[in-house]
Amino acid sequence: MKIHEYQAKEILKKFNVPVQDGIAINDISNFDNAISELQSRGINQFVVKSQIHAGGRGKGKIYNVNNKDELILEGGVKFTTSVEKAKEYASKMLGNLIVTHQTGPEGKVVKTIFIAEGLDYKKELYLGILLDRSVSKNVIMASTEGGVEIETVAAETPEKILKIWIDPFIGLQPYQARELAFGLGLNGTAYKNFIPFIMNLYKAYEETDASLLEINPLIITNDDRVIALDAKMNFDDNALFRHPEIVALRDLNEEEPLEIEASKYNLNYIKLDGNVGCMVNGAGLAMATMDIIKLAGGEPANFLDVGGTANKETVANGFKIILSDPNVKAILINIFGGIVRCDRVAQGIIEAVKEINVKIPVVIRLDGTNAELAKELLENSGLNFEVASSLKDAAYKVTAVLGKN
């Protein structure tokens, strides 16, 4: 689960992490009150920031939501010392479309903006915390190259990325915080301020069950304060039951409608750009299925993991989600019968197809417990299935039926 920058900063403040002050609004009628409140806090220069679940906002372009060819503003993050100019920026962002390298050409509608304090600073840094699955430890990544995409730094100057792995049994240690500070070239007051900053930041990451916490840029102000100028937080969906206050921050406007619908049925669904709908049990098998579809010359339209209980209800709901995508021209079902027997899966598929009235080609590969019995059920169902003997066979069969349409 993702949240917006302004929401992440509210969480970080609870952990005593210094962040850029600001107020979020979702209607221009609230602008004047927000500015008055910021001015009462002694803030007289402003940054107007579009709030979307995508990076690259600063270099993004704002287009008229009713005319996507009409460019109305360069940049989705704008600094000014003028209240009038800030209001102009806010008016042009709110309700219009922002396109960045991460949104794709379709862009996203800006429904919220964050009016933040403008800060003078002398250095931009990068900090990121995430799980390194190769060693089963959290890793803190830091770089002196803040304010730019960390992927670019990794590709062009990887030696500028410092990594510290955290032992899960003892957590982040003060000597590691000092190592990060030295690696970033900090000294004096900035060095002293960085130590509690990173210790509290890591505490926020762990205690909220975050899967990513990225500060880019982390700034050193002219008076040596260490402040999170931006903040990005993602959370482990499997741990959200422990954090109802974080669940409340979910912005459904930023999520794919079909993914929202799938979550209602406990289905793991991610929409892609292809035309082969995939229904699979198990994330690893789903990834392998998508790979082999591409190797066979097709393009997967989705990642859909129906989990370990592929019964009539889950299969029927899976069909409904997949068929809601107009780009889908054929469906590949790839189920391994371990916990659930293949004959039960086959019967569930037969009943679901009759109920949903699926009109596009369906290729099925079932393997595992009672796979032969499942094959007989499918072949004798009277329905227009293509039954495959292997994953490779299934991939080539589904691409073949696409060619016939």
N, C-alpha and C positions, 0 to 999 in steps of 0.2 A: 504494500500500500504506500502511495506517495502522498505528500502534503505540500502545501505552498510555502514559499519562503517566509512570509509573515507568520505563519503558524509554527514553523520550525523555530523561529526566533523567540516566540512566546514560550516554547518548551525549554529552549536553552537558558532563558532568563531564570527559570525555576531552578536551574542547576548552577546559578551564579556565573554563567558564561557571558561576558560583555558582548553585547550586540548593538548594531545600528538601531537607533530609536526610530519609531514611525507609527503610522496609523493606516489601517487598511479600510478602503471604502469600495462599495459596489454600485454606487449611484452618484452622479456628479452633484446632486443636490446636497450631498454630505461633505462636499469639498471644503466649503468655507469654515464649517465647524472644525474639521480636521486641522486645517491650517491655523486657526485661532488657538487650538489646543497645543500644537507644536510650537507656535510663537510664545505661548505662555511658559513653555519649557526652555526658552532661550534659544530656540532654533530659528535661524534666519536664512539658511540656504537649504535647498530641497532637492531630493532625487525622486522622480516619479517612475515607479517600476511596475510594469505589467506583470501579473501573476498567472502563470500557466505552468503545467507540468512538463516543461521542456527547457532545455538550455539554449544558449545563444541569443538570449533576449536583447542584449545590448546591441548586437549587430542585426537584429531582426528588422523587418519592415512591416509597417501598419497599413493595411488596405481597408477600403470602405467595405463593410460587411455585405452591402447590397450591390456592390460593383467591384468585383475582385481584381479588376484591372486598374482601379483608381488608387494610386499610392498617395497616402495622406500624411505619413510621417516616417522618417528614417530613424530607426532605433526604438526599441521597446523599453529602454532605460534612459531617462533624460535628466541631466543636472541643470539647475538654474538657481539664481538668487532672487528671481522675480516671482512674486505670488501670481501675477497675471499670466506669466509664461507657464508656470506650473499648472495653472487651471486649463490653459490651452492644451498642454500635453495630455492632461488627464481626460479632457473632453474627446481628444482624438483617439486615445487608447480604448477607453471604456466602450464596450459594445461592438468594437470593430475587430478585424482579423489580423493576427500577427503571424508572420511566416518566418521561421528560422530554419537553420540546417537540420534541427532535430524534429521539427513539426512535419517536415515534408511540404510539398507545394500546396496541400489543402489547408495548412495553417490551423490555428485555434482561435476561437472567439475569446477576447479578453473580458471577463466578467467581474474581475476584481483588480484594483491597483493598490499598491503600497506607497504611500507618501512618506518618505523617510528623510532623516536629517542628512544634509550634505556634510561630509567630514573631510578635513584636510589631512593628507597623510604623505609619508615619505617612502613607504615600501609596501609592496604587495607580495603576499606569500600564498602558498597553497597548502591545505591540510585535508586529508581524507581518511576515514576509518571504515574498514569493511572486513569481511571474513575471507581469509586466504584458505580456500578449500584444499589446496595441495598439502598444507601442513596442519589443517584443523586448528588454526589460530587466527585471532584478529590481527590485522596489520594496520599500522598508522603510516600513511604515506605523506611526506612533506616535501616541499620544493620552494626554492627562491623564485620560481617562475610562476607567480600568482597572476590571476586575472586572465589567463588564457586556458584553452582546453588542455587538460592533463594528458589526453591522448596524443596531442601534438607534441608535448614535451617528451612523452615516453618514446615516440617514434623518432624524433629528431635529436634530442639531447637526454637520453635515458640516465646519464651519469648525474643529472641534476635532480633526480628523485631519490630521496632518502627514505628507507623503509625500516621500521621497527616492529618486530613481532612480539605479541603479548602472550605470556604464559597464562592460560585460562585459570590456573589454580591460584595464582598470586596477583593477577591483574597488572595494570600499568604501574611501574615503579618510578620513584623520583629520579633515579639515575638515568632512566630511559627518557624522561621528560627533559633532563639536562642535555642528554645526547642530541635530542631533536633541536633544542635551542641552539646549541653549538653548531650543529649541522646547517642551521638556517642563518648562521652568522650574526646572531643576536648578542648583545652585551649591555651592560649597565641596567638602566631601569626597564628597558624593553625585555631584556633577559629575565629579570625578576618577575615581570608581569606575565610572561609567557608560561612559566611553570604552573601556576594555579589555573591558567586558562586551559592548558592541555589536559591537566588532571581532571578538571571539572567537565571538560568536553567528553573525555572518555567515559566518565561516570554517566553522563547523559546518554551516550550511545548504548552502554550496557543495560542501564536500568529501564530504558524504554523498549528494549528488544529491537533496536534498529538494525537494519541490514546494510545501511549506508548512511554515513554522516559526512558531508562534504562542505568545507568552507573555502569558497573560491570567489573573491579573494579574502584572505585574512590580512588585515592591514595593521601597520605600525604607524600611529598618528604622529604628528609633528611634536607632540609632547610625550611620546613613547608609550602611549596606551596600546594595548593589543585588543582588537575588536573584530568580530565577525561581520564583515560588510555584506556578505551573502550567506545563505544557509540552505542546504538541501538535505532532507531526511527521507529515507525510505524505511519501511518496517516489515518485519517478518510476519506474513499473514497468519502463520500457524501460532503465533504468540499473542495475537490481538485480543484473544479472550481475556487476557490479563490486563488489558488497557482500554476499557470502554471510553475513557476520555480521549484517547487517540482515534478510536473508531469514529467518534463524533466529528472529527475533523475531515472525514472523507468527503471529497468533492466529486459527486457523480457526473457533473458537467464535464469533467476532465477525462472521463473514462469511456471506453468503447461500449456503446449500448448493449451489444451482444455479450460482452464480457460481464456486464452487470447482470444480465438475464441469466447467464450460465451460473453465476455465483449463487443465485437463489436455489439452484438444484445441487449445490456442492460439486459442480463440474469445473474443472480447470480448463479454461478456454482462452486462447489468444488468437485474435484475428490476424491473418496474413494477407498477402496480395495475390495468391494463386487461384486456381480453379478446381483443385482436388480437395474435397473435404475429408478430413482424417478423424476417425473415431478409434481410439486406442486406450488400453488400460496400462498405466504405468508411464511415468515421465520419460524414463530412459528409452522405452520401446517407442514412445511417441516421437522422440528426437530421431531415433534410427529410422522410423517410418518416413519421416519428412525427408531425411537425407536420401533414402533409396528412391523415393518418388522423383527427386531432382536428378539423381543418377540415371533414372529411366527416361528422363526428358520431360517430366511434368513439373508442376509448381504447386506446392501445398497451399491450401487456402486458410488453414488454421492449425493450431495445436489444440487438441481436445483430449484430455485424459478423463475417462469416465470412472477411474478408480477400480478397486478390487471387487466391487459388486455390480457387474455388468448385467443387470436384470432388465425386464421389459420397461420399467419406469425410467431407469437411467438411459437406456438406449433410445427410448422414445423422446426424452427431453434432449438428448444429444442430437437426434435427427432434426428436431425443431430448431435448435440453435444453428446447426450447420446450414439448413435450408433457408434460414433467414438471410443468408448472404447471397445476393443475386449472382455473384461471380462463380458460385459453385456449380460445376457441370457434371461432376461424378463424385462418388463417395467411396473411400477405401476404409473398411473396418478391419482392424488388425488386433485380435484379442488373444492373449495367452491365458489358457485355463489352468490356473494353479489353485488358488483359493476357491474360485468358482469354476464349475465343470463346463466344458465347451458345449455339451448338449443343451444345458440350461441357457447358455448365452445364445445359442442358435435359435431356440424356441422364443427367447425374448426378442431377437431380431425379427423373426417371422411375424410375431404379434404386433411389434412396433411398426413395421413396414405396412401392414394391413391397416393399422389404426391411423397412421400419418398419411397414407397414400403417397408414398415416395415415387416420383415420376422420372427421376434421373437414374442412370446406371449405378449399380452398387456392386462393388467387388469385395469379397469377404475372405479373409484368411484367419482360420482358427487353429490353434495348436495347443497341445497339452492334454489334460485329462479328458477322455472321451471325445477326442478330436474326430475319429472316424465316424462315430455315431452322429456327431454334429454335422459332418459333411453329408451324411445320408438325409438328415432332416432338411437341410437347406436345398439339396438337389430334388427332393420329393415334395417340396412346399408348393410347387406350381407358380412360384414367383420368379421374376426375371433377375436372378442373382448370377453373378460370375463367381464361382468358388475357386480359390487359388490354393496351390499345394505348398507354397513357400512365400516368404516375404518378397523375394525377388520376382517370383511369378506374379504376385499380387500387384506389384508396382508396374510391371510391364503390361498387365491386363488393364489396369485402370487408365494408363496413358493411351492404350490401344482403343478403348471405348471412347475416349475423348476425341480421337482422330476420326471416329465414325460420325460424330455429331456435327 
